[in-house]
């Protein structure tokens, strides 16, 4: 027999190959959900962060069985959805009366297909989940109907209903702060000062919409004090999609961090964009303890840069790198191999630009058609020169996946160019020691990548991937994408376009 409690679970990875399979930070999304429930009349809330606690799927199932919750909330990105469903199935086998609710980006952008494909998920929380999930929990505990809650998708007999996306919290202060007291103490923490990204990259889903919503600076400072002084962390990652969109806000926050003396107690990291960073802002950030930033370059080819709707060119990227160097801030750069109609020559343009930038660190990901992105829609329409080669969601991984190739670049060639890119950047910039460190720290990922190169690529018919369960036609998938699209309200930031993959890097 179950209790009336709520248990939120960050499922484990089945195979540990990358840093985010066993991160050293807790899951911020579950932290916010837990806090919102506790602050709004749902006191019986617990969290299992299986990735942070290094639990296997079977160990996680056993932990859930011991606690016997009424509701289990699960989260998953696209490449994790299969493992998360295995966990849900194990929970159902152990606790038949427990209700499983999926949150996260994959279910949010494909709610109907996900419920069709994965029967052990009872409901899906679509979009920003704090308010919708709290209402779902409240009604469930009072034995009331949940089928008309905005932001909840579920089953009604043999049919599936989707009630749009959850309500968007306009004042982020109202969400409170993540309930880190429910998690194990960690060496690193994520903090969000804002939600939303006003830009339009074709490979990103913009899961929080394009309207930028900032927390108040005093509210962020209060959270930083808590994380640094009470939890003892000196490593803070701002998880904003683009931290530097509003320079006046960044300046106010950096000055407040410095005034509070927090810059002496911690180091900060964030994402910026080539057109949202200037020398004044960079120097304020450096003084406030921002020691490193990351920004997406995506390509070194001028035409690809123009078509991806990021709003930058090579000159913008080089200027941003020079600004960060002058401010003495380290920087990481991110590139993608596999843009629409990408060729070996355009990939070599990216490699050449990466060498010229000589960043502190670099990542070359392979394009993934994540649900909710323009790339996803291009792939489903057969555009961009794309060819689908896998029907397995586990292959939707930027570094070691196997989702697609191009008419102009086979999958093997994409993978060969990825390895070439990493080696070229380190060898041509004479950074042999750093290359050896990178190889050692990523040895599991590299071993997997090398194995892929020597085995035959498995391909599927595009129609089987596009159709989904029940032979669902492409036009239905596209209609579902549009039905759950966030309202897009651009922000006049003075910047062009910035974005990053919505999936973990």
C-alpha positions in Angstrom: 0.0 0.0 0.0 1.3 3.4 -0.9 1.5 6.5 1.2 0.2 9.9 0.1 3.6 11.3 -0.5 5.4 12.7 -3.5 8.8 11.4 -4.6 10.8 13.2 -7.3 13.5 11.1 -9.1 16.3 12.0 -11.3 16.8 8.7 -13.1 20.3 7.1 -13.5 22.1 6.6 -16.8 22.2 2.9 -17.8 25.8 3.3 -19.0 28.1 6.0 -17.7 30.1 7.4 -20.6 29.9 11.2 -20.1 30.2 13.8 -17.3 26.5 14.4 -17.1 25.8 10.7 -16.6 27.3 11.1 -13.1 27.4 14.9 -12.4 28.8 16.5 -9.3 25.7 18.8 -9.0 22.1 18.2 -8.1 19.2 18.5 -10.5 17.9 22.0 -10.4 14.6 21.3 -12.1 13.6 18.8 -9.4 14.9 21.3 -6.8 12.5 23.9 -8.0 9.5 21.5 -8.2 10.2 20.2 -4.7 10.4 23.7 -3.3 7.3 24.9 -5.0 5.3 21.9 -3.7 6.6 22.4 -0.1 5.9 26.1 -0.2 2.3 25.6 -1.5 0.7 23.1 0.8 2.3 19.8 -0.2 4.7 19.0 2.7 5.3 15.3 2.1 7.9 15.6 -0.6 11.2 13.7 -1.1 13.9 13.5 -3.8 16.1 10.8 -5.1 18.8 12.2 -7.3 20.1 8.9 -8.7 22.8 10.4 -10.8 24.3 12.5 -8.0 24.0 9.5 -5.6 25.5 7.1 -8.1 22.6 4.7 -7.9 21.7 2.1 -10.6 18.2 1.7 -12.0 17.6 -1.4 -9.8 18.9 0.4 -6.7 16.7 3.4 -7.5 13.6 1.1 -7.8 14.4 -0.4 -4.4 14.7 3.1 -2.9 11.3 4.0 -4.3 9.8 0.8 -3.1 11.0 1.5 0.5 9.3 4.9 0.5 6.1 3.7 -1.1 5.0 7.1 -2.5 1.6 7.8 -4.0 3.2 9.9 -6.9 6.6 9.5 -8.5 7.7 12.5 -10.6 10.4 11.6 -13.2 12.5 13.8 -15.5 14.2 12.9 -18.8 15.9 14.5 -21.7 15.5 12.8 -25.1 18.4 10.4 -25.0 17.4 9.4 -21.4 13.8 8.6 -22.1 14.2 4.9 -22.6 16.1 4.4 -19.4 13.6 6.5 -17.5 10.8 4.4 -18.8 12.6 1.2 -17.6 12.7 2.8 -14.2 9.0 3.7 -14.4 8.2 0.1 -15.3 10.2 -1.2 -12.4 8.4 1.1 -10.0 5.0 0.0 -11.4 6.0 -3.7 -10.9 7.0 -3.0 -7.3 4.2 -0.6 -6.5 1.2 -1.1 -8.7 -0.9 1.8 -7.2 1.9 4.4 -7.6 1.2 7.1 -10.2 4.1 8.0 -12.5 4.4 11.5 -14.0 7.1 12.4 -16.5 8.5 15.9 -16.8 11.4 17.3 -18.8 12.0 18.5 -22.3 11.3 15.3 -24.3 7.8 14.7 -22.9 7.1 18.4 -23.1 7.6 18.6 -26.8 6.2 15.2 -27.7 3.5 14.5 -25.1 1.1 12.5 -27.2 3.8 10.4 -28.9 5.6 9.8 -25.5 2.4 8.5 -23.9 1.8 6.2 -26.9 5.3 4.9 -27.0 5.9 4.5 -23.2 2.9 3.0 -21.4 4.3 3.1 -17.9 4.2 6.8 -17.8 0.7 7.6 -16.5 0.9 11.4 -17.1 3.2 14.0 -18.6 3.7 17.5 -17.2 4.1 19.7 -20.2 6.3 22.8 -20.1 7.4 24.6 -16.9 6.0 22.2 -14.4 5.9 23.9 -11.0 2.3 25.2 -11.0 0.8 22.4 -13.1 2.4 19.6 -11.1 1.4 21.2 -7.8 -2.2 21.3 -8.9 -2.0 17.7 -10.1 -0.6 16.6 -6.8 -3.3 18.5 -4.8 -6.2 17.1 -6.8 -4.8 13.6 -6.8 -4.4 13.7 -3.0 -8.0 14.9 -2.7 -9.2 12.3 -5.2 -10.4 14.9 -7.7 -10.4 14.8 -11.5 -7.1 15.9 -13.0 -8.0 15.6 -16.7 -8.6 19.3 -17.3 -5.4 20.7 -15.6 -3.5 23.1 -17.9 -0.1 21.5 -18.7 -1.1 17.9 -17.9 -1.3 15.2 -20.6 -2.8 11.8 -19.8 -5.0 9.0 -20.9 -8.8 8.8 -20.9 -9.6 5.2 -21.7 -7.9 4.4 -25.0 -7.6 8.1 -25.9 -4.8 10.6 -25.0 -5.5 14.2 -24.0 -3.0 17.1 -24.0 -4.0 20.3 -22.2 -1.4 22.5 -23.7 1.6 23.8 -21.7 1.7 24.6 -18.1 1.2 28.1 -16.9 4.4 30.3 -17.2 5.5 31.8 -13.9 6.1 35.5 -14.7 7.6 36.4 -11.3 10.4 33.9 -10.8 10.8 35.0 -7.2 7.5 33.3 -6.5 9.0 29.9 -7.3 11.3 30.2 -4.2 14.7 28.6 -4.2 15.5 25.0 -5.0 15.0 22.7 -2.0 18.6 21.7 -1.8 18.0 20.4 1.7 16.3 17.3 0.1 19.5 16.4 -1.9 22.9 15.1 -0.8 25.4 18.0 -0.3 27.3 18.5 -3.6 30.6 20.3 -4.5 28.9 22.2 -7.3 25.4 23.9 -7.7 23.5 25.4 -10.5 21.7 28.7 -10.1 19.3 30.3 -12.5 18.9 34.1 -12.5 16.5 34.0 -15.4 14.4 31.9 -17.7 13.8 32.4 -21.4 16.0 33.1 -24.4 15.0 35.8 -26.9 17.0 34.3 -29.8 16.2 31.9 -32.6 18.9 29.2 -33.3 17.4 26.5 -35.5 18.9 23.6 -33.4 17.4 24.8 -30.1 13.9 24.3 -28.7 14.0 27.4 -26.3 12.2 25.3 -23.6 11.5 28.4 -21.5 10.2 30.5 -24.4 11.7 33.7 -25.9 10.3 36.1 -23.3 13.1 36.8 -20.8 12.1 36.7 -17.1 14.7 37.7 -14.5 14.7 37.1 -10.8 15.3 40.1 -8.6 19.0 40.6 -7.8 18.4 40.4 -4.0 16.7 37.1 -4.4 19.7 35.7 -6.4 22.1 37.0 -3.8 20.2 35.3 -1.1 20.4 32.0 -2.9 24.1 32.5 -3.6 24.7 33.1 0.2 22.8 30.0 1.0 24.7 27.8 -1.4 28.1 29.2 -0.6 27.9 29.8 3.1 25.4 27.1 4.3 26.1 24.4 1.8 29.8 25.2 1.5 30.1 25.2 -2.3 32.6 27.4 -4.0 31.7 26.3 -7.6 28.6 27.9 -9.0 27.3 27.4 -12.5 24.7 29.9 -13.7 22.3 27.7 -15.8 20.7 30.6 -17.7 20.4 29.9 -21.4 22.3 33.2 -22.1 23.4 35.0 -19.0 24.4 38.3 -20.6 21.3 39.3 -22.5 20.4 42.2 -20.3 23.7 44.0 -19.5 22.2 46.3 -17.0 20.9 43.3 -15.0 24.3 41.6 -15.2 26.0 44.8 -14.0 23.6 45.1 -11.0 24.1 41.4 -10.1 27.9 41.5 -10.4 28.1 44.6 -8.3 25.9 43.0 -5.7 28.0 39.8 -5.7 31.1 41.9 -5.1 29.5 44.1 -2.4 28.4 40.9 -0.5 32.0 39.6 -0.7 30.8 36.4 -2.5 33.5 36.9 -5.2 36.1 36.0 -2.6 34.3 32.8 -1.6 33.3 31.2 -4.9 34.0 31.0 -8.6 31.2 31.5 -11.2 30.6 30.1 -14.7 27.9 31.0 -17.2 26.9 31.0 -20.9 27.3 34.1 -22.9 26.8 35.0 -26.6 29.2 36.7 -29.0 26.9 39.7 -29.4 26.0 40.1 -25.7 29.5 40.4 -24.3 31.5 43.7 -24.3 34.6 44.7 -22.4 32.8 46.6 -19.6 30.5 43.7 -18.9 33.4 41.2 -19.1 35.4 43.2 -16.6 32.5 43.5 -14.2 32.0 39.7 -14.4 35.7 39.1 -13.8 35.7 41.3 -10.7 32.6 39.4 -9.4 34.4 36.0 -9.7 33.3 34.8 -13.1 36.5 32.9 -14.0 35.2 31.1 -17.1 32.3 31.3 -19.6 31.1 29.3 -22.5 29.6 30.4 -25.8 28.3 28.7 -28.9 30.1 29.4 -32.2 28.5 26.4 -33.9 30.3 26.8 -37.3 33.1 28.6 -39.0 31.4 28.7 -42.3 29.8 32.1 -43.1 26.8 30.7 -45.0 26.0 28.1 -42.2 26.3 30.9 -39.6 23.8 33.0 -41.6 21.3 30.2 -42.0 21.2 29.0 -38.4 19.6 32.3 -37.2 22.1 32.9 -34.5 22.8 36.4 -35.7 26.6 36.2 -35.6 29.5 36.0 -38.1 33.1 35.1 -37.7 34.1 38.7 -36.9 31.6 38.7 -34.0 33.1 35.5 -32.6 36.7 36.7 -32.9 35.8 40.0 -31.2 34.1 38.2 -28.3 37.1 35.9 -27.8 39.4 39.0 -27.8 37.1 40.7 -25.2 37.2 37.8 -22.9 41.0 37.4 -23.2 41.5 41.1 -22.4 39.2 40.7 -19.3 41.3 37.6 -18.4 38.2 35.3 -18.4 38.7 31.8 -19.7 36.3 30.6 -22.3 34.9 27.4 -23.8 33.6 27.3 -27.4 31.0 24.9 -28.8 30.7 23.8 -32.4 28.2 21.5 -34.2 29.0 19.1 -37.0 26.0 18.3 -39.2 24.2 21.6 -40.0 21.8 21.5 -42.9 23.7 20.7 -46.1 27.0 20.5 -44.2 30.0 19.4 -46.1 33.6 18.3 -45.2 34.8 21.7 -46.4 32.4 23.6 -44.1 33.4 21.4 -41.2 37.0 22.3 -41.9 36.0 26.0 -41.7 34.8 25.3 -38.2 38.0 23.5 -37.3 40.1 26.4 -38.6 38.1 29.0 -36.6 38.4 26.9 -33.5 42.2 26.9 -34.0 42.2 30.6 -34.5 40.2 31.2 -31.4 42.3 28.8 -29.3 39.8 28.6 -26.5 40.4 27.3 -23.0 38.3 24.3 -24.0 36.3 23.2 -27.0 33.4 20.9 -27.8 32.4 19.5 -31.2 29.0 18.0 -31.0 27.2 16.1 -33.7 23.8 17.5 -34.8 20.8 16.0 -33.1 17.2 16.6 -34.3 15.8 17.3 -30.8 12.0 17.5 -30.6 10.8 21.1 -30.5 13.6 22.5 -32.8 13.5 23.7 -36.4 16.1 21.0 -37.2 13.5 18.4 -36.0 10.9 19.8 -38.3 13.4 19.9 -41.2 14.2 16.2 -40.6 10.6 15.2 -40.4 10.0 17.0 -43.7 13.0 15.4 -45.4 14.8 18.8 -45.8 18.4 19.9 -45.2 19.9 16.9 -46.8 19.3 14.8 -43.7 19.0 11.0 -43.6 17.6 9.3 -40.5 19.7 6.3 -39.4 18.3 5.4 -36.0 14.9 4.8 -34.4 16.3 4.7 -30.9 16.0 7.7 -28.7 19.2 6.6 -26.9 21.0 7.7 -30.0 19.9 11.3 -29.6 23.2 12.3 -27.9 25.4 15.0 -29.3 28.8 13.4 -28.6 28.2 9.6 -29.0 24.8 9.4 -30.6 23.7 8.0 -34.0 20.5 9.8 -34.9 21.2 11.0 -38.5 23.7 11.7 -41.3 23.6 13.8 -44.4 23.6 13.1 -48.1 26.9 15.0 -48.2 28.4 13.5 -45.0 28.0 9.9 -43.9 27.8 9.1 -40.2 31.2 7.6 -40.3 32.6 10.7 -41.9 30.9 13.0 -39.4 32.5 10.9 -36.6 35.9 11.0 -38.2 35.7 14.7 -38.6 34.7 15.1 -34.9 37.8 13.2 -33.8 39.9 15.2 -36.3 38.5 18.5 -34.9 39.5 17.7 -31.4 43.0 16.5 -32.3 43.6 19.5 -34.7 42.7 22.1 -32.1 45.0 20.7 -29.5 47.9 19.8 -31.8 47.9 23.0 -33.8 47.8 25.2 -30.7 50.7 23.1 -29.1 48.6 22.1 -26.1 49.8 18.6 -25.7 49.5 18.4 -21.9 45.9 19.7 -22.0 45.1 17.2 -24.8 46.4 14.3 -22.6 44.3 15.5 -19.7 41.2 15.8 -22.0 41.8 12.3 -23.3 42.1 10.8 -19.8 39.0 12.6 -18.4 36.9 11.6 -21.5 38.4 8.1 -21.9 35.0 6.3 -21.6 33.4 8.6 -24.2 36.5 8.3 -26.5 36.5 4.5 -26.3 32.9 4.4 -27.2 33.4 6.8 -30.2 36.3 4.7 -31.5 34.2 1.5 -31.2 31.5 3.2 -33.3 34.1 4.0 -36.0 35.0 0.4 -36.6 31.6 -1.1 -36.6 28.9 -0.9 -39.2 26.4 1.9 -38.8 22.9 0.5 -38.3 20.3 2.3 -40.4 16.5 2.3 -40.3 13.9 3.4 -42.9 13.1 7.0 -42.3 9.4 6.3 -42.4 9.6 4.1 -39.3 11.3 6.9 -37.3 9.0 9.6 -38.5 5.8 7.6 -38.1 6.3 6.8 -34.4 4.0 4.4 -32.5 0.8 3.3 -34.2 2.1 4.5 -37.6 1.5 8.1 -36.6 2.0 10.3 -39.7 4.5 13.1 -39.8 1.9 15.8 -40.1 0.5 14.8 -36.7 3.9 15.1 -35.1 4.3 18.5 -36.6 0.8 19.5 -35.4 1.7 18.3 -31.9 4.9 20.4 -32.0 2.9 23.5 -32.9 0.2 22.8 -30.4 2.7 22.8 -27.5 4.9 25.7 -28.8 5.6 28.4 -26.2 4.4 31.9 -26.9 7.3 33.7 -28.5 7.7 37.2 -27.2 11.1 38.7 -28.4 13.0 40.9 -26.0 14.6 44.1 -27.4 18.1 43.4 -26.0 20.2 45.1 -28.6 21.7 41.7 -29.3 21.3 39.5 -32.3 20.8 35.8 -31.7 22.2 33.4 -29.1 21.3 29.9 -28.2 22.6 26.5 -27.2 21.3 22.9 -27.4 18.6 22.3 -24.9 20.1 19.0 -24.1 23.1 18.5 -21.8 26.5 19.1 -23.3 
